[in-house]
């Protein structure tokens, strides 16, 4: 490695210290944009350019201090033979500073060795492969990668039965002639450890047996530091605790066991919520809910909710028993009594269900159960009673990170429900519904997200008129096709929606966040409901478009959308609709 410093002078420094020595600075010899940004970021000559030094000598010192910093960055990227020279052209106005870099060839990682003391040869687990350390032979020998590999190696021992490993030595040998680098790690794993007794402190009202069921290890299991974090996340996910701390003892006992202490602080288990919404098609609405997250002491959750709006009056309840029979499985009881009266129909109904739901891989939910609904339904002056027994099944896949304001990931929901009539009418049909949403972050600053949604529904086994009106598919509204009134898109009789046996919807939305609290959206929605079991593609889709504003709060974005129908139907569709609610449209 060579460090050269050149200063070209054509006149003595006579500039006032009050004014300072103004200068321009550049880097030559580096084509990689990210590497150039890194070099500029560590350089005082770049970062302090708006604070010029008082004299040429001070500028020279500033430049001189930067040279080893630039070399350090180049070395970290594998350019161990790089050369840096700096030139100050004092005759120019402003003065010109140029860092000239000869990067040379990147040095290649030739060998990686991991050694442990001989006394641990019989105890040590399989040593990690190079790829597990993030290193690949033949790649540039970047110092950051080597340091990361050291940390990964220590962590590897901690998750494979050794609680207190230490790095004895790290040797990095650079062969400038061959342009290769050899790395050797010498690790002292320490004594092997197994989990000892787990003590739980801070419990007040939560059942300790329930909490111990959340602990992913048993006494005597081989130590693994990763599942300590898993335990903390699992306990916090119950929403029962304000804080969870998981610590191990500082020493292993004579039996080779490592005791664990879990300290928790319970949060309040009851919550009351209230919310309002408004749209020009559905009118104003309000919801009030009460939740108890530890109803019987074992993390059972009871939710009670009341809804009142221009189209419904409803009371609902849900009881959820976690870890039912096995971990990651819940038992749910749901009930609802309602008077639903949108323009399409009137339905006075009572429904109840029992449901088992299982979580897979933290992103996938599977569920199934038994449900019953009794209803008195009126449409177009005809009133009919129904009793429907159903076997609902659910598949849900969600990789988005935020329920109300997702910026990346996807959501897929599949629902399948066979229905059987219980009033001796031999009614039977099946109902399927699928929806898929995708969220793509286009830029970070400003935050721009492209969101898309599609939905498809189908019913078979009975004619449309035989299926209860409150079970048919309808389109239109703030969560469907904006610009059209609620449930107004699809088959009509006397300008009243009658619903269909199939549904198709698509939406595209561009979301921007211009400040911490303000954002804007532009959207296009389309779709239709058809009387046939599959969408009638000969019928034109109804399209709506619009724009909206978002006000971001700690609980989620407040939404205000204005939409217009693009293929408006005279005497049926209004010229525009307004929607106000909490959360993004989808």
C-alpha positions, 0 to 999 in steps of 0.5 A: 500500500502506498500513501502519496500527498502532492500539493501544487502551489503557484502563489502563497496563501494570503486569503483571510481566515474569516473567509476561509479557503473555499475548495472543490473536491472530487474522487478519481479512479473509482467507478463503483457508485456505492463505493464512491459514496462510502469514500465520500462519507468517511472523508472530512474533506467532503463532509466539511466542505461548507466549513472551509479551513482558515488556511491552506495548511489546515486544508492540507491537514484535513486532506492528509487525515483523509488518506488513511481513512480512504485506504481503510475503506478500500481495504475493507472492500478487498483492495489491500494493494490500493494506492491513494494520492491527493493533489491540491491545486491552489492556483485554481479558484476555488482551490481544487482538491483531487483524491486519485485512487489506484484500486488495483485488483481485489485480493481473493479469499484463499482459505478459511480455517476454524480451530478449537482447543484439542480438549474440545475435539470430542465435544464440539458439534459439526463446525460451520461451513464457510457459507454459513459464515457468509464467506465464499472462497474466491470472493474478494476478501472484504474485512467487513465480511470477515468481521461479520463471520467472526460474530456469526461463528461465536453465535453459531456455537451459542446456538449449538450447545455452548453458552459462553464461547469466546474468540481466542485469536483471529489471524488474517494473512495477506499475501501481496505477491499472490493477492490472496488472503487467508483467515484463521479463527481460533475459538474457545467454545467453553463447557457445553451447556443444557437448559436448567430450571426456568424461573418466571417472575412477575406473574399476577393474573396469568396462569403460569401453566399457560406461560410455560407452554409458550417456552420452546425448551425443556429442562435438559435440552441442549442450549440454544441462544436463539430460542431465548429470543423466540420465547420472548417474542412468543410471550410478547405476542400474547398481548398480556405483557408490557415487557418480557426479559429473558436472562440466563445465569452467568455460570453453568452449574455442576450438572452442566445446566444453565438456569433461565429467569424470565421476568414479565410485567403484565399490562392491563388486560381490558380495552375499550375502543370506539370508532366512526366511519362515513361514506356518502352511500352507507352514511355514518356509522359507529363501532364500540368494542370491549376486549378482555385478553385474559378472560379465564387466566390462560390468555383467553380473549373475549371480544364484544362489539356493537355496530350501528349505521344506516345499513346495519345494527349488530352485536357480535362476540368472539371467544378465543382459546389459545394453544387448544390441544397443541401450540399454535392452535386456537379454538374460537366461538363466534356469535352475531345477532343483526338487523342488516338493511342495505338497499339490496335486502333486509335480513334479521339474522342470528348466527353462531360458529365454532372454529379451530384455527392453526398457525403455520410458519407465522404467515399461514393460517388454516381453519375450519369449523361448523356454523349455523345461521337463522335468518328472515330475509326480504328482497323486492317485497318477498320475505323468506325464512332460512336456516343454514348449516355450513362447514367453513374452511379458510386458508390465509397467507400474509407476509405484510408487516402492518395490518392497516398500512402495509408497504410490502408483502402479499396477502392471499385468502381462500374461503370455501363454505358448503351450505345445507338448508335445515328447514326441509327445503332441500337447499344446498350450495357451495360458496368460494371466495378468493382475494389476493393483494400485493404491496411493492415499495417503489421508493423509500424517500419519499415513501411510494407504494404500489398496491394491487388487489384482486378478488373472485367469488363463485357459488354453485349447487342452487339457482341464484333466486334459491340462495338467500339474498344476504349470502349472494355476491354484491360489488360496489362501495368503499371496500369494493369498487369505489365510485359506486354505491354500496352493493349497487354493481351487478344484477338489478331489478327495478334499479335495486341490486339483487346480487349474483352467484359470482364476483370479480374485482380488481384494484390498483392504488399508488400511495405516497407519504410526503410527510410523517403525517400526510400522504396521498393516493390515486386509485382505479377500481373495477369489477362486477357481480354476475347471476351465473356461477362464473363471471359473465365476461360479456358484461362490461366491468364497472370502473371507478377512479379517484384520489384520496388523502391519508393522515397517519396516526399511531393507530393507523392512517385515517382515509378520505377518498373521493371517487367517481364512476367512469361508466356511470349509469343514468338514474342509478349512479351518483356523480361521486362518492366520499369515503372516510374510515381508518386504515387503507382501502386494502 
